[in-house]
Amino acid sequence: MHYTPAPRDPKADPIRINLLSDTQTRPTAAMREAMARAEVGDEQIGDDPTVNQLCERVADLLGKEAAVFMPSGTMCNVAATLAHCRPGDEVLAHASAHIIAREGGAHAALGGFQMTPLPGEDGQFTPETFRAALHPRSRYQPPQTVVSVEQTANIGGGTIWKKAALDEIVEIAKAHGLITHMDGARLLNACVATKISARDMAAGWDSAWIDFSKGLGAPIGGVIAGSRAFVDDVWRWKQRLGGSMRQAGICAAACVYALDHHVDRLADDHANARALARGLSQIKGMEVQEPETNLVFFRPDGAGVAGDRMVNALRKRGVLLATMDGRIRACTHLDVSAAMIEETVGLVREIVRGA
């Protein structure tokens, strides 16, 4: 088993349409200009004005007291559990959530936390499932300390947690003394799709963060927000984890630019995802999950092509997708145009016809 990512084969056909993930976005020319012009200072001593501006804006956006700039979304989640919990505490989340399934076991490895997976359709557990998982506090069981949701639910198909469900989970958590944490990797996708503000979506959640290196198109970074005391503790863990930076304003400037220019355009990604799903669903035998945001999950097996074969055939034609949990995932983003979506559907039809 090798853990180091292998560089892309230089002899392979070039990628023309990258639907692998919204993490594949490249900074636009205007974003690069903003980065080049950024006013910077030493972030570690609070002396970077662009980082400070970004944190103030995200705290206000999410309706929290304070915020801190982090190198990655994973570090946002890890620092949050390390700040909220003590070794032996229990964190509850959906079984497919990044905090349990996609972060290398960091929460157990670094914090000694018990990560408890909750079942549920489309990457979401119900308030009733959450309530049923709670137990009386006793010395025989781990203290249940945090409940986490992932907005949107990635492996669930980019599904949006309904505001009513979020509010009910908060109510149950508070009644039982649990801390609430929102993994907001694609929170703004949910906000654009529902027209619910990020402040309202995150209301009642003790900590919440947004990722800038996915649909918002920045090259790096996430910002986590909460109470001043929580952010102070996150800073301690940021230092311990090696996430405290120097002239980070160069990166923060890309995030500020994204807030100004790339939020509303997430609706374009959602429209492209719907167009892709519509085109694929017109192919006989294709099983397609209707997208709520920018993720399209589908199975081509019923059309006579195994999933891995479809991915490989598309890769040879310059289209890159991912296979996740037995399904193919296509992710739309700002580097994917409507014409690319149309071409991808045509290529899938061609592969199916040749099967």
Backbone hydrogen bonds, N-H to C=O, Kabsch-Sander energy under -0.5 kcal/mol:
donor,donor_aa,acceptor,acceptor_aa,energy
12,A,9,D,-1.6
16,R,14,P,-0.6
16,R,318,G,-2.5
17,I,318,G,-2.5
19,L,17,I,-0.9
19,L,320,L,-2.2
24,Q,21,S,-1.5
25,T,22,D,-1.1
32,R,28,T,-2.5
33,E,29,A,-1.9
34,A,30,A,-2.1
35,M,31,M,-2.2
36,A,32,R,-2.3
37,R,33,E,-1.8
38,A,34,A,-0.5
38,A,35,M,-0.9
43,E,41,G,-0.9
43,E,246,R,-2.5
44,Q,245,M,-1.0
45,I,42,D,-1.1
46,G,43,E,-1.8
47,D,42,D,-2.6
50,T,39,E,-0.9
52,N,48,D,-2.4
53,Q,49,P,-2.2
54,L,50,T,-2.3
55,C,51,V,-2.6
56,E,52,N,-2.2
57,R,53,Q,-2.2
58,V,54,L,-2.5
59,A,55,C,-2.4
60,D,56,E,-2.0
61,L,57,R,-2.6
62,L,58,V,-2.5
63,G,59,A,-0.6
63,G,60,D,-0.6
64,K,59,A,-2.9
65,E,226,G,-0.5
66,A,226,G,-2.1
68,V,224,I,-2.3
70,M,222,G,-3.4
76,C,72,S,-1.3
77,N,73,G,-2.3
78,V,74,T,-2.9
79,A,75,M,-2.7
80,A,76,C,-1.8
81,T,77,N,-2.2
82,L,78,V,-2.4
83,A,79,A,-1.9
84,H,80,A,-2.5
85,C,81,T,-2.5
88,G,112,G,-2.7
89,D,86,R,-2.3
90,E,143,P,-3.2
91,V,114,Q,-3.0
92,L,146,V,-2.8
93,A,116,T,-2.0
95,A,118,L,-2.2
97,A,94,H,-1.7
100,I,97,A,-1.4
101,A,97,A,-3.3
102,R,98,H,-1.9
106,A,103,E,-1.8
109,A,105,G,-2.9
110,L,106,A,-3.0
111,G,106,A,-0.5
111,G,107,H,-1.1
112,G,108,A,-1.2
113,F,107,H,-1.4
114,Q,89,D,-3.1
115,M,113,F,-0.7
116,T,91,V,-3.2
116,T,114,Q,-0.7
118,L,93,A,-2.5
123,G,120,G,-0.7
124,Q,121,E,-1.7
130,F,126,T,-2.3
131,R,127,P,-2.6
132,A,128,E,-2.3
133,A,129,T,-1.3
133,A,130,F,-0.5
134,L,130,F,-0.6
134,L,131,R,-1.1
141,Q,138,S,-1.0
145,T,90,E,-2.3
145,T,143,P,-0.9
146,V,90,E,-1.6
147,V,179,I,-2.4
148,S,92,L,-2.8
149,V,181,H,-1.9
151,Q,149,V,-0.6
151,Q,183,D,-2.7
152,T,150,E,-0.6
152,T,159,T,-0.6
153,A,159,T,-2.7
154,N,152,T,-1.0
157,G,154,N,-2.3
158,G,153,A,-2.2
158,G,154,N,-0.7
159,T,153,A,-1.2
161,W,159,T,-0.5
166,L,162,K,-2.3
167,D,163,K,-2.6
168,E,164,A,-2.0
169,I,165,A,-2.4
170,V,166,L,-2.2
171,E,167,D,-2.2
172,I,168,E,-2.4
173,A,169,I,-2.8
174,K,170,V,-2.8
175,A,171,E,-1.9
176,H,172,I,-1.1
176,H,173,A,-0.7
177,G,174,K,-1.1
178,L,173,A,-2.9
179,I,145,T,-3.5
181,H,147,V,-2.5
182,M,207,S,-2.8
183,D,149,V,-3.2
183,D,181,H,-0.6
184,G,182,M,-1.0
184,G,209,W,-0.5
186,R,151,Q,-1.0
187,L,184,G,-1.9
189,N,186,R,-0.5
190,A,186,R,-1.5
191,C,187,L,-2.1
192,V,188,L,-2.5
193,A,189,N,-2.2
194,T,190,A,-2.1
195,K,191,C,-2.1
196,I,191,C,-0.6
201,M,197,S,-2.6
202,A,198,A,-2.2
203,A,200,D,-0.8
205,W,202,A,-2.1
206,D,180,T,-0.6
206,D,204,G,-0.6
207,S,180,T,-1.5
208,A,225,A,-1.9
209,W,182,M,-1.2
210,I,223,V,-1.8
211,D,184,G,-0.8
211,D,185,A,-0.5
212,F,221,G,-2.6
213,S,221,G,-0.7
217,G,214,K,-2.0
218,A,212,F,-2.8
221,G,71,P,-1.5
222,G,70,M,-2.2
223,V,210,I,-2.1
224,I,68,V,-2.0
225,A,208,A,-3.3
226,G,66,A,-2.1
231,V,227,S,-2.6
232,D,228,R,-2.2
233,D,229,A,-1.8
234,V,230,F,-2.6
235,W,231,V,-2.3
236,R,232,D,-1.3
237,W,233,D,-1.8
238,K,234,V,-3.0
239,Q,235,W,-2.2
240,R,236,R,-1.9
241,L,237,W,-2.6
242,G,239,Q,-1.0
243,G,238,K,-2.8
244,S,238,K,-0.8
248,A,246,R,-2.8
250,I,247,Q,-1.2
251,C,248,A,-0.9
252,A,248,A,-2.6
253,A,249,G,-2.4
254,A,250,I,-0.6
254,A,251,C,-0.6
255,C,251,C,-1.2
256,V,252,A,-2.5
257,Y,253,A,-2.4
258,A,254,A,-2.1
259,L,255,C,-2.2
260,D,256,V,-1.7
261,H,257,Y,-2.1
262,H,258,A,-2.8
263,V,258,A,-0.5
266,L,263,V,-1.9
267,A,264,D,-1.7
268,D,265,R,-1.5
269,D,265,R,-0.9
270,H,266,L,-1.9
271,A,267,A,-2.2
272,N,268,D,-2.3
273,A,269,D,-2.2
274,R,270,H,-2.2
275,A,271,A,-2.2
276,L,272,N,-2.3
277,A,273,A,-2.6
278,R,274,R,-2.6
279,G,275,A,-2.4
280,L,276,L,-2.6
281,S,277,A,-2.4
282,Q,278,R,-0.8
282,Q,279,G,-0.6
283,I,280,L,-1.9
284,K,282,Q,-0.6
286,M,283,I,-2.1
287,E,299,R,-2.6
288,V,286,M,-0.7
289,Q,297,F,-2.7
292,E,157,G,-0.6
296,V,330,A,-2.9
298,F,328,I,-2.3
299,R,287,E,-2.7
303,A,300,P,-1.8
304,G,301,D,-2.0
305,V,300,P,-1.6
310,M,306,A,-2.3
311,V,307,G,-2.3
312,N,308,D,-2.3
313,A,309,R,-2.6
314,L,310,M,-2.4
315,R,311,V,-2.2
316,K,312,N,-1.8
317,R,313,A,-0.6
317,R,314,L,-0.8
318,G,315,R,-1.7
319,V,314,L,-2.8
320,L,17,I,-2.5
321,L,319,V,-0.5
322,A,329,R,-2.0
324,M,322,A,-0.5
324,M,327,R,-3.2
327,R,324,M,-2.1
328,I,298,F,-2.7
329,R,322,A,-3.2
330,A,296,V,-2.8
331,C,19,L,-2.2
332,T,294,N,-2.3
336,V,333,H,-2.1
337,S,335,D,-0.5
341,I,337,S,-1.7
342,E,338,A,-2.1
343,E,339,A,-2.3
344,T,340,M,-2.4
345,V,341,I,-2.2
346,G,342,E,-1.9
347,L,343,E,-2.3
348,V,344,T,-2.4
349,R,345,V,-2.2
350,E,346,G,-2.1
351,I,347,L,-2.3
352,V,348,V,-2.5
353,R,349,R,-2.6
354,G,350,E,-1.6
355,A,352,V,-1.2
